[in-house]
C-alpha cells in the first residue's frame, strides 16, 4: 500500500475550519447508504476476543492479595504518610494494617 505524507499549512487549517462551519450551518439531509456499495475487504479483521473476564480467584496473587484502586482524601493519605515516616513503615502497609484491624473488629476477617 502506497502512503503519501502531506503537510497541512495554517492556511489549510483556516480553510478546513471555514468549510466545517459552513457545513455545520446547513440543515442535515438524509443520505441513502448501501453497505454493498463499499469496496472493503473485512476478511482480515480478527474475531473479537472470546475470553471471559478473569475471576476474582484467578486475579488473587500467591500471597492472597488483590490489587485495587481506591480514592482516599488527601488529608487522610497525608496522615498515613506522616505516621509511616515516623514509624519507618511503608504507608501502604500501614493502610493495610488499619483496614485489617477494622475488618477483624467487625468479625469479617
N, C-alpha and C positions, 0 to 999 in steps of 0.2 A: 504494500500500500504506500503510495507516494504521499508525503505530507509536505505542506508548504507553511512556512512561517511568515506572518505578515505583521508589520509594525503598525500599531494604531496611534495616530497623532492626536494632539489636543483638538485640532480642527475636526477630526473624525469623531471624537467623543462628543463634541458640540453638536455635530450633525445627527449622531445617534440619539442624543438627548432630545433634540428638536423633533425628530421623527417619532420617538416614543411618546412625547407629549401630544403630538398631533394625533397619533393613533388612539391614545387613551381618551381623547376628547370625542372620538367618533362613537356612535352607538354600536353595541355589539350585534353582530349579524350571525345567523345560524349558518353553519358550514356543513355540507354533506361530506361524510367521510366513509370510505370503504377500505377496511384493512387489507383486502386482497389487492388493492392498488399499490401497496407498498412493495418495494423490491428489496426485502430484507431477508437475510438467512439467519434464523434463530436456532439452527441446529447445534451450534457450538456453545450455547448457553448451558452451563452445568445445572443439574437439578437442584432444587432447594435442599438444604441440609435436613436429613431425616433423623438426626439425633434428637433425643429428648433432652430437656434441660437437666443438669446434674441434680441429684437428690441431696438432701442435707447430709446423709450418711457418707456420700462419696466426696463431699467437699471437706468434711472434717479432716484435719491433719492427724498424723500419728500421735500427737500429743493430746488429741481430743479437743483442740481449739478450733474456732471458726473465725475467719476474717470478716469483720462487719464494718460498716461505715455509719457513724452517728454524728449528730450535731451537738456540740457542748457549748454552753455560753462562755464567752471569752474570759469573764471573771472567774468562772469555775475552773476552767482549764489553767488559768494563771495561778490559782491557788494550789492546784495539784502540782504544777511545775515548781512552784516555790517550795512546797513541802518536800518534793522529791529531791530538790537541790540540797535542802538542809539534812535530809536523811541519807543521801547518797544512793537513792533508788531511782530507777527509770520511772518517769511519770506514768507511762502506760501500765507498768507493773503495779504502781500504786492505785491507779484507777481500777485495775482488775481485782486487786485485793479488797478494795472498798465495795465493789459490786458483789464479790463472792460473800463477803461478810453480811451484806444486806440480804442476799438470797438465802443464806443459812439461817438468818434471823426469821425469815418467813417460813422456814421448813421446806424450802423448794429445792435445795441442792445438797 
